[in-house]
Amino acid sequence: MNRSTLRLLLVMVLCCCVVPHASAASPQIVPLPQTFKTAKGRLAPASLRSGIYIDPASSVDRSVAYEWLAEAGIDTIPASEVATASVAMKICPGVTGNREGYTLTVSLSRIDICADSDAGIIWALQTLRQYAAGKDRIDAITISDTPAYPWRSYLMDESRHFFGPEAARRVIDELSRIKMNVLHWHLTDGAGWRIEIPQYPRLTEVGSKLDYSHRFVTPEQWDSIYPSRRAYYTAAEIKDIVAYARKRGVTVMPEIEMPGHQLAAIASYPWLGTSSRMAGKAVTGDLLNVADPSVEQFLRDVLDYVIDLFGIDTIHIGGDEAEYKHWIGAPGVAAYMAENGMQQPWELQDRLVRRMARYLDGKGVRMMGWNEITGHDPARRAEVDGSIAQFWQGDISGLGRAASQGYLAVNSDQLYTYLDYDYDGTPLWKCFRFNPIPANMDASLHEKVIGFGAQMWAEKVPDFAQLCYMTFPRIAALAERGWSPADNTDYTDFMRRVQPLQTLWRASGIINTQPVYDRKEPKAKMPKGR
């Protein structure tokens, strides 16, 4: 090989390794803002000493805002006049046309934030927090930003293993940092009931004294193993966590399962069950006996209390993996089905879902559930338009069918969003390539897909350290897919931008060990739309 040929090959290799200009210029922020433009000159955050102005029309929590600005190296001195402030945060209706949207301008002498609502101010502060943290000087920049999807949730499963208030708050902190706006709190399931309901005290007296590592112990055995442990949330703790999340732009949505995944409740009150009622004790896999009006009243009582406690407009009713064998031939159930013209057990669940949708709608609350809530009849519309179907398994094209029936849809395809799956099956790049819009979905239905959910199921996650190991940094890749348009980001650039977050998470103890991540995607590309 002659010298000229070798030189040409070296140039070609170097060209292949150069990061595209757009990627190199992008700020190290996750998720990547929708649009940004840098200008000449740099600003020293520590030089901003004229004070912080927060629009009187805003209810953004001052202490939280000051905490984040301090992390960005900015003195947190209040200012009463917007014109003379170093940092100005204003409510500017219509500035982006999106309630979570904002503009952020860093000039040579001040920082200006304009947002359509408090949510936009919070996200602008999170952007500034990432952009400026640890830097003596930052480039002048103008950012205009809105999310791709309004629903960006993370499921924290505390039924299978209870993590407690401090863990919940730390999760909320990190969700807010990357603009995830819903904590889907899985507080009830077969492995444990984690919320006190004063009207039904045995739910916590009995039902909380279980977890996935101790599924078959009695309450007395649990007390022997954990003589001083409380494995549920009090009303005061929940109110505190809900308020803590709200100040950080995160809505906390609880899940109250029905008709399955309720063994902890049935262990507390065997009359709630079907097979358990006959046996006089909890029977694994049992379903709530929804043919009994007193059982439906129990559900309404619990929902009423939870709605008031959380102050929410959306509640998740589960609805997945019902083992219908417990209803077949059960005393009272067959007669109830005959009286109501039902031939198949799934019709009993469909009826429950319809009744719950109407009941919640009457309280100004929309119902959400796993994709099973859409029922077995492909022609049946949603009982209440705007109910949310969260798709997790099966043919994902069913998401389009649900949308055409009047449901809103959240894509939680388990192959891409289940963070309890190991890193070999769901590597970082695969999370990054997830698209909430399924391939070949009719374009007229795209607006019905309101976002995605990332799930951290905890059967094999006994402690907070393991939860963090499985969650971070994959949650950052999914957050980008929920916020940034897919055609506006690339994986190589994401790997560069996520490095400061990983450094921060390591320094704060969120992550201590991590698997090795591929810095490049494999040659085989993901199918379009998936």
Buried (B, 14 or more C-beta within 10 A) or exposed (E): EEEEEEEEEEEEEEEEEEEEEEBEEBBBBBBBBBEBEBEEEEBEBEBBEBBBBBBEEBBBBBEBBBEBBEBBBBBBBEBEEEEEBBBBBBBBEEBBEBBBBBBBBBEEEBBBBBBBBBBBBBBBBBBBBBBBBEBEEBBBBBBBBBBBBBBBBBBBBBBBBBBBBEBBBBBBBBBBBBBBBBBBBBBBBBBBBBBBBEEBEBBBBBBBBBBBEBBEBEBEEBEEEBEEEBBBBEBEBBBBBBEBBBBBBBBBBBBBBBBBBBBBBBBBBBEBBBBBBBEEEBBEBBBBBBBBEEBBEBBBEBBBBBBEBBEBEBBBBBBBEBBBBBBEEBEEBBEBBEEEEBEEBBBBBBBBBBBBBEBBBEBEBBBBBBBBBBBEEEEEEBBBEBBBBBBBBEEBEBBBBBBBBBBBBBBBBBBBBBBBBEBEEBBBBBBBBBBBBBEEBEEEBEEBBBBBBBBBBBBEBBEBBBBBBBBBBBBBBBBBBBBBEBEBBBBBBBBBBBEBBBEBBBEEEBBEEBEEBEEEBEEEEBEEBB
